[in-house]
Amino acid sequence: MKNRQTIFKKYLYISMLVILIGFTVLGVMVVFFVTQNWKADRWESLKNNATTISLSVTDSADPESEEIVFSAKEREILEGTMRTLSNGLSSDIIIADKTGKIILCSENAVGIDTSTTIDPALITAAMTGDFTELSDFGGIYSNKYYVVGVPINIMRNNELVSIGAVFVTSSSSHYSEYVITLIKIFCSAGIVTFALIFCGVGVYSYQLTKPLQQMAKAAKAFGKGDFSIRVHVKSKDEIGELAGAFNSMADSLAASEGMRRAFVANVSHELKTPMTTIAGFIDGILDGTIPPEREKYYLNIVTVEVKRLSRLVTSMLALSRIDSGELKMMTQSFDISSTVLNTFLTFEQKIDERKINIIGLEDNQPIFIEGDPDMIHQVVYNLVENATKFTEVGGSITVSVEDEGSDVVVSITNTGPGIPPEQIGFIFDRFYKTDKSRSHDKNGMGLGLYIVKTIIRLHGGDITAESKVDEFTRFKFRLPKKKETSKKRSGKNSQEK
C-alpha cells in the first residue's frame, strides 16, 4: 500500500510541477507584454498632452519679441487645461522659455515653481524635436521620471521658430505600482486556478491509478491462490480495456485452477480405484482367499484395470510432452482410411455388445497422407472411443473419409444424448468433462479431446464439433495430405492471426 501511495504522489507531484512551470512561464510572458504595452501607451499619452499644451501656448506667444506672455484670461484657461491633463495622468506639466526659465507649471508639480531653472541641454533637446527620456530631469527630481518634451513653435517671417518647450513628466513609481498590482492580480488568479487544477489533477490521478492499485492487489491475491478478486472499472478508455483484459485473465486463471483441482481429484481417484482393485485381487489369489477355479476370472479384471492404468499414464505422458514442447512428429506416408478401419476393429467387441450399427466404413477408399501414423491413430482412437462410449444401445456411428484435393476430411458421427450448447465450446479444453456425473465417462479425465486437438494442429489441420441434444454428436477433422501443404497452411494461419 505504501508503494502504491508513493507512486500516486510521485505522479501527482510531477504533474503539479509541470503545471507550475508552465503557469510561471505564462505569467512572466503576460506580465512582460502587458507592461511593455503599458509603457508604450504611457509615452504616447504624455506626448499627446505635451503637444496639446504646446499648441495652446503658441496662440499666446509674441512673434516679435519671441516671448511667452499670457493675459489673465489666457492664463486661467491654460491652467485649467493643465490641471485636467495633469490629474488625468498623475503627471507634471511644465512650460519653459528657451533660456530654461519656467513660465508656468501644474499645481501638483512638487518642488517646482517659477524660480526653478531647467537644464539648458534639456531645453535645447526639446526645442530641436520630440524628446523622451527616463531620468531625474536634470536633477530636479530625486528619483526617475518619464520625461517628454516638445517645442513651442511660432511663425515669424514665414519661418518656424522655437521659443520654448513644454515638458510633461510622470514618476516611474507609477510603473512599479502597475507592475506590482498586475503581479498581485495574476498571482491571486493563479493561486485559485492552481488550487482548482491541483484538486482536479489529484482526483484524476487517483482515478487513473486506482485500477492499477486494484490490479496490483489482485495480482498478489492470485499469487496466494485467491482468484476471486476483480477490477471494477467502467471507463471505455485504455485503462478500462486493460481492466477488462485483466478480469478476463483472472476468469481464465480461476477456470484453470478449478480444472487443475478437478484434475488432481480425478487422477487421485483414477489411480486409487484400479490400484486398490489390483492389489485386492492379487492378494486374494496369493493368500488363497480366491479359489483356484475363480483365479482366471479375477485375473481378467486385473488385466482390465492394468490397461486402465496404462491409458491414464499414457495420457499423462502425452500431456507432459505437449506442455514441454517435446511432442514431435515422425512423418511418413500412410493410408488414413486403413487407420480408421483398424481402430474400429479394436472396438469390435464393445460395438457388438452394445449392438451399435456402423455406417459408411465399407465405402471408404484408400487415401494416403503424410504425417505421424501413431499420432493420427491416437486421434482416431480417442474419437471412436468417445463415440462408442456415448452411443446408446442399438444406436449408430457414421464414418466418412473424404478426399478434398489437398486435404482429407474425416467425420465421425454418433447418435446419443449429445452435448449441451453451453458446453460445446469447452470440450477441447484440458481436464474438461461434459458428463459431470461420471456415469458414462467414469474412466476419462478430460484430456482426450485436448490431446486430439493438439495433434491435429501440430499436423497443420483443424477439428470441429457439433451436436444436438438427444440426437447426435459429430467430430470432423481436416488434415493436409502433403507435408508441403501443411507448411503452407501453417504459414497462412500465422499471417491470418
C-alpha positions in Angstrom: 0.0 0.0 0.0 2.9 2.3 0.8 4.5 1.8 -2.6 1.2 2.5 -4.4 0.8 5.7 -2.4 4.3 6.7 -3.3 3.7 6.1 -7.0 0.4 8.2 -6.8 2.2 11.0 -5.0 5.1 10.9 -7.5 2.8 11.3 -10.5 0.8 14.0 -8.7 3.9 16.0 -7.8 5.3 15.7 -11.3 2.0 16.8 -12.8 1.9 19.8 -10.4 5.5 20.7 -11.1 4.8 20.7 -14.9 1.7 22.8 -14.4 3.5 25.2 -12.1 6.4 25.7 -14.5 4.0 26.3 -17.4 1.9 28.7 -15.3 5.0 30.6 -14.3 6.3 30.9 -17.8 2.9 32.0 -19.0 2.7 34.6 -16.1 6.1 36.1 -16.9 5.2 36.4 -20.6 1.9 38.0 -19.8 3.4 40.5 -17.3 6.2 41.3 -19.8 4.0 42.0 -22.8 1.3 43.9 -20.7 3.9 46.1 -19.1 5.6 46.9 -22.4 2.3 47.9 -23.8 1.6 50.0 -20.8 4.9 51.8 -21.1 4.3 52.5 -24.8 0.8 53.8 -24.0 2.3 56.0 -21.2 4.9 57.6 -23.5 2.2 58.2 -26.1 -0.2 59.8 -23.6 2.5 62.1 -22.2 3.5 63.2 -25.7 -0.1 63.9 -26.6 -0.6 66.1 -23.5 2.6 67.9 -24.2 1.6 68.6 -27.8 -1.9 69.9 -26.7 -0.3 72.4 -24.2 2.3 73.4 -26.8 -0.4 74.3 -29.3 -2.3 76.3 -26.6 0.9 78.3 -25.7 1.7 79.0 -29.3 -1.5 81.1 -29.7 -0.4 83.3 -26.7 3.2 83.9 -27.9 4.5 87.3 -29.2 6.1 86.7 -32.6 8.1 89.9 -32.5 9.7 89.5 -29.0 9.7 85.7 -29.1 8.4 85.8 -25.5 5.7 83.7 -23.9 3.2 86.1 -22.5 -0.3 85.3 -21.1 -3.2 87.5 -20.4 -5.1 86.8 -17.2 -7.9 85.1 -19.1 -5.5 83.0 -21.2 -3.6 82.0 -18.1 -6.8 81.0 -16.3 -7.8 78.8 -19.3 -4.4 77.3 -19.7 -4.1 76.5 -16.0 -7.5 74.7 -16.1 -6.4 72.7 -19.2 -3.1 71.8 -17.5 -4.9 70.8 -14.3 -7.2 68.5 -16.1 -4.5 66.8 -18.1 -2.1 66.6 -15.2 -4.6 65.0 -12.9 -5.7 62.5 -15.6 -2.2 61.0 -15.9 -0.8 61.9 -12.5 1.9 63.9 -14.2 3.6 67.3 -14.0 3.3 69.8 -16.9 6.0 72.5 -17.2 6.2 75.4 -19.7 9.7 76.9 -20.0 11.2 79.5 -22.4 14.3 78.9 -24.4 16.5 80.1 -21.5 15.2 77.4 -19.2 13.0 79.7 -17.1 9.8 78.1 -16.0 6.8 80.2 -17.1 4.0 78.1 -15.8 3.7 74.6 -14.2 0.8 72.5 -13.0 -0.3 72.6 -9.4 0.9 69.1 -8.4 4.5 69.7 -9.6 6.2 69.1 -6.2 9.4 71.1 -5.7 9.0 73.0 -9.0 8.0 76.7 -9.3 8.7 79.7 -11.5 12.1 80.2 -9.7 13.3 76.8 -10.9 15.5 76.7 -13.9 15.6 73.8 -16.3 18.9 72.5 -17.7 19.6 74.3 -21.0 20.6 71.0 -22.6 17.1 69.6 -22.0 15.6 72.8 -23.4 17.8 72.5 -26.5 16.9 68.8 -26.9 13.2 69.5 -26.6 13.3 72.6 -29.0 15.2 70.5 -31.6 12.4 67.9 -31.7 10.4 65.5 -29.7 12.4 64.5 -26.6 11.8 61.5 -24.4 13.9 60.0 -21.6 13.8 58.3 -18.2 15.8 60.5 -15.9 15.7 62.8 -12.8 15.0 65.7 -15.2 18.4 67.4 -14.8 18.5 66.9 -11.0 15.1 68.4 -10.4 13.6 65.1 -9.2 15.1 62.8 -6.6 14.1 59.7 -8.5 13.5 58.6 -12.1 10.7 60.2 -14.1 9.3 59.6 -17.6 10.1 62.9 -19.3 8.6 64.1 -22.6 9.4 67.4 -24.2 8.0 69.1 -27.3 9.0 72.5 -28.7 6.8 75.6 -28.7 6.9 76.9 -32.2 5.7 80.2 -33.8 5.8 81.5 -37.3 7.9 84.6 -38.0 8.7 85.8 -41.5 7.3 82.5 -42.8 9.8 80.6 -40.8 9.2 78.2 -37.9 10.9 79.4 -34.7 11.2 77.6 -31.4 10.7 79.9 -28.4 10.5 77.4 -25.6 9.4 73.9 -24.7 6.6 72.1 -22.9 7.6 69.2 -20.6 5.3 66.5 -19.3 6.8 64.3 -16.6 5.5 61.2 -14.7 7.1 59.3 -11.9 8.4 55.8 -12.7 6.9 54.6 -9.4 3.6 54.5 -11.3 5.1 51.9 -13.5 6.3 49.9 -10.5 2.9 50.2 -8.8 1.2 49.0 -12.0 3.6 46.0 -12.3 3.1 45.1 -8.6 -0.7 45.4 -9.0 -0.6 43.3 -12.1 1.5 40.6 -10.5 -0.8 40.6 -7.4 -3.8 40.1 -9.7 -2.1 37.4 -11.7 -0.9 35.6 -8.5 -4.3 35.7 -7.0 -5.9 34.3 -10.1 -3.0 31.8 -10.4 -3.4 30.6 -6.8 -7.1 30.0 -7.3 -6.6 28.4 -10.6 -3.7 26.3 -9.4 -5.7 25.1 -6.4 -8.6 24.0 -8.7 -6.1 22.3 -11.1 -4.4 20.6 -8.1 -7.7 19.2 -6.9 -8.7 18.2 -10.4 -5.4 16.6 -11.2 -5.4 14.9 -7.8 -8.8 13.4 -8.4 -7.9 12.4 -12.0 -4.6 10.9 -10.9 -6.3 8.9 -8.2 -9.0 7.7 -10.6 -6.2 6.8 -13.0 -4.1 4.9 -10.6 -6.9 3.3 -8.6 -7.5 0.5 -11.2 -3.7 -0.1 -11.3 -3.7 -0.4 -7.5 -6.6 -2.9 -7.7 -4.7 -4.9 -10.3 -1.6 -5.0 -8.0 -3.8 -6.1 -5.1 -5.5 -8.8 -7.3 -2.1 -10.0 -8.6 -0.8 -10.5 -5.1 -4.0 -12.4 -4.3 -3.5 -14.5 -7.4 0.0 -15.4 -6.2 -1.6 -16.7 -3.0 -4.2 -18.8 -4.9 -7.2 -16.5 -4.4 -8.7 -15.8 -7.9 -11.9 -14.2 -6.7 -10.8 -10.6 -6.9 -11.9 -8.5 -9.9 -11.1 -4.9 -11.0 -14.2 -2.8 -11.2 -13.7 -0.2 -14.0 -16.5 1.3 -16.0 -14.5 3.6 -18.3 -14.1 2.9 -22.0 -10.5 4.2 -22.3 -7.2 2.2 -22.4 -7.4 1.7 -18.6 -10.9 0.2 -19.0 -9.7 -2.1 -21.7 -6.7 -3.1 -19.6 -9.0 -3.8 -16.6 -11.3 -5.9 -18.9 -8.4 -7.9 -20.1 -7.1 -8.3 -16.6 -10.5 -9.6 -15.5 -10.6 -12.0 -18.4 -7.2 -13.3 -17.4 -8.5 -13.7 -13.8 -11.5 -15.7 -15.1 -9.2 -17.9 -17.2 -6.9 -18.4 -14.2 -9.8 -19.2 -12.0 -11.2 -21.7 -14.5 -7.7 -23.2 -15.0 -7.3 -23.5 -11.2 -10.7 -25.2 -10.9 -9.8 -27.6 -13.7 -6.4 -28.3 -12.0 -8.1 -29.1 -8.7 -10.6 -31.3 -10.5 -7.8 -33.0 -12.4 -5.9 -33.7 -9.2 -9.1 -35.2 -7.7 -9.8 -37.2 -10.8 -6.2 -38.5 -11.1 -6.2 -39.4 -7.4 -9.5 -41.3 -7.8 -8.4 -42.9 -11.1 -5.1 -44.1 -9.6 -6.6 -45.3 -6.3 -9.5 -47.3 -7.7 -7.6 -49.6 -10.1 -4.7 -50.0 -7.8 -7.0 -50.9 -4.9 -8.7 -53.5 -7.2 -5.5 -54.9 -8.5 -3.9 -55.2 -5.0 -7.1 -56.7 -3.5 -7.5 -59.4 -6.1 -3.8 -60.3 -6.3 -3.6 -60.6 -2.5 -6.7 -62.8 -2.6 -5.1 -65.1 -5.1 -1.8 -65.2 -3.2 -3.3 -65.9 0.2 -5.8 -68.4 -1.1 -8.9 -66.4 -0.4 -9.9 -66.7 -4.1 -10.4 -70.3 -5.1 -8.2 -71.6 -8.0 -11.2 -72.0 -10.3 -12.0 -68.3 -9.9 -8.5 -67.0 -10.4 -8.8 -66.6 -14.2 -11.9 -64.5 -13.7 -10.3 -62.1 -11.3 -7.0 -62.0 -13.3 -9.1 -60.8 -16.3 -10.4 -58.0 -14.1 -6.8 -57.2 -13.0 -5.9 -57.1 -16.8 -8.7 -54.6 -17.4 -7.6 -52.4 -14.5 -3.9 -52.6 -15.7 -5.0 -51.4 -19.1 -6.9 -48.6 -17.5 -3.8 -47.5 -15.6 -1.8 -47.8 -18.8 -4.2 -45.4 -20.6 -4.0 -43.0 -17.6 -0.2 -43.0 -17.7 -0.2 -42.6 -21.5 -2.5 -39.6 -21.3 -0.3 -38.0 -18.6 2.9 -38.6 -20.6 1.2 -37.1 -23.7 0.1 -34.1 -21.7 3.6 -33.7 -20.3 5.2 -33.8 -23.8 2.6 -31.2 -25.0 3.4 -28.8 -22.2 7.1 -29.1 -22.6 7.0 -28.8 -26.4 8.6 -32.3 -26.8 5.7 -33.7 -28.8 7.5 -34.4 -32.2 6.1 -35.9 -35.4 7.7 -38.9 -37.1 6.4 -38.1 -40.6 5.7 -40.8 -43.2 3.1 -41.6 -45.8 0.3 -43.9 -44.7 -3.3 -44.8 -45.5 -5.6 -42.9 -43.1 -8.6 -45.0 -44.3 -6.8 -48.1 -43.1 -6.1 -46.4 -39.7 -9.8 -45.6 -39.3 -10.8 -49.2 -40.2 -8.2 -50.8 -37.8 -9.3 -48.5 -35.0 -12.9 -49.6 -35.3 -11.8 -53.3 -35.3 -10.2 -52.6 -32.0 -13.6 -51.7 -30.5 -15.4 -54.6 -32.3 -16.3 -56.5 -29.1 -17.7 -53.4 -27.4 -19.6 -52.4 -30.6 -21.1 -55.9 -30.8 -22.0 -55.9 -27.1 -23.9 -52.6 -27.4 -25.4 -53.6 -30.8 -24.1 -50.4 -32.5 -24.6 -50.1 -36.2 -21.5 -48.8 -38.1 -22.4 -46.9 -41.3 -20.1 -45.8 -44.1 -17.0 -47.7 -43.1 -17.2 -50.0 -46.1 -17.4 -47.1 -48.5 -14.0 -45.6 -47.6 -11.3 -45.7 -50.2 -7.5 -45.7 -49.6 -6.2 -42.1 -49.1 -2.6 -41.5 -48.3 -1.4 -38.6 -46.3 2.0 -37.5 -44.8 2.0 -37.4 -41.1 2.8 -39.3 -37.9 0.7 -42.5 -38.1 0.9 -43.2 -34.4 -0.4 -39.7 -33.5 -3.2 -39.9 -36.0 -4.1 -43.4 -34.7 -4.4 -41.8 -31.2 -6.7 -39.1 -32.6 -9.0 -41.6 -34.3 -8.8 -44.0 -31.3 -10.0 -41.2 -28.9 -12.8 -40.1 -31.2 -14.0 -43.7 -31.8 -13.7 -44.5 -28.1 -15.9 -41.4 -27.3 -18.4 -42.4 -30.0 -18.8 -46.0 -28.7 -18.9 -44.8 -25.1 -21.8 -42.3 -25.6 -23.8 -44.1 -28.3 -26.9 -45.6 -26.8 -27.6 -49.4 -27.1 -28.8 -50.1 -30.6 -27.6 -46.7 -31.9 -25.4 -46.0 -34.9 -22.0 -44.5 -35.7 -21.5 -42.9 -39.2 -18.0 -42.7 -40.6 -16.6 -40.9 -43.6 -13.1 -40.3 -45.0 -13.3 -37.9 -47.9 -10.6 -36.7 -50.3 -10.9 -33.0 -50.9 -8.0 -32.3 -53.2 -5.1 -31.1 -51.0 -6.9 -32.1 -47.8 -8.6 -35.2 -46.3 -11.6 -34.8 -44.1 -12.6 -37.4 -41.5 -16.0 -37.3 -39.9 -17.3 -39.5 -37.0 -21.0 -39.0 -36.1 -22.7 -41.0 -33.3 -26.3 -40.9 -32.1 -27.0 -40.5 -28.4 -27.5 -37.8 -25.7 -25.4 -35.2 -27.5 -23.6 -32.2 -25.9 -25.4 -29.2 -24.5 -24.8 -25.9 -26.4 -23.3 -24.2 -23.4 -20.6 -26.9 -23.2 -19.7 -27.4 -26.8 -17.2 -24.6 -26.7 -15.2 -26.1 -23.8 -14.9 -29.8 -24.9 -11.4 -29.3 -26.3 -10.1 -27.7 -23.1 -7.8 -29.8 -20.9 -9.5 -31.5 -17.9 -13.0 -30.6 -19.2 -15.6 -33.4 -18.9 -19.1 -33.0 -20.2 -20.5 -35.8 -18.1 -20.1 -34.5 -14.5 -21.9 -37.5 -13.0 -19.2 -39.8 -14.5 -21.9 -42.3 -15.3 -20.7 -42.6 -18.9 -17.2 -41.2 -18.7 -16.0 -42.8 -15.5 -12.7 -43.7 -17.0 -12.0 -40.3 -18.6 -10.0 -37.4 -17.2 -10.9 -34.7 -19.8 -7.6 -35.0 -21.6 -8.5 -37.0 -24.7 -10.0 -34.2 -26.8 -7.4 -31.7 -25.7 -4.7 -34.1 -27.0 -6.6 -34.7 -30.2 -6.8 -31.0 -30.9 -3.1 -30.6 -30.2 -2.1 -33.4 -32.5 -4.4 -32.1 -35.3 -2.9 -28.6 -35.1 0.6 -30.0 -35.0 -0.2 -31.5 -38.4 -1.5 -28.2 -39.7 -5.1 -29.2 -39.6 -8.2 -28.3 -37.6 -11.0 -30.1 -35.8 -14.6 -29.0 -35.1 -17.5 -30.4 -33.1 -21.3 -30.0 -33.5 -24.1 -31.6 -31.6 -27.8 -31.6 -31.0 -29.1 -32.8 -27.6 -30.7 -36.2 -27.7 -29.9 -36.6 -31.4 -26.3 -36.7 -32.4 -22.7 -35.6 -31.9 -20.3 -35.1 -34.8 -16.5 -34.6 -34.8 -14.9 -33.6 -38.0 -11.2 -33.0 -38.6 -9.3 -31.9 -41.6 -5.6 -32.8 -42.4 -3.4 -31.7 -45.3 -2.3 -34.7 -47.5 1.2 -33.5 -48.2 3.9 -32.2 -45.8 4.5 -29.1 -48.1 0.8 -28.3 -47.9 1.0 -28.5 -44.1 3.8 -25.9 -44.1 2.0 -23.5 -46.4 -1.2 -23.9 -44.4 0.7 -23.2 -41.1 2.2 -20.1 -42.7 -1.2 -18.9 -43.9 -2.7 -19.3 -40.4 0.1 -17.3 -38.9 -0.5 -14.5 -41.3 -4.2 -14.5 -40.6 -3.6 -14.3 -36.9 
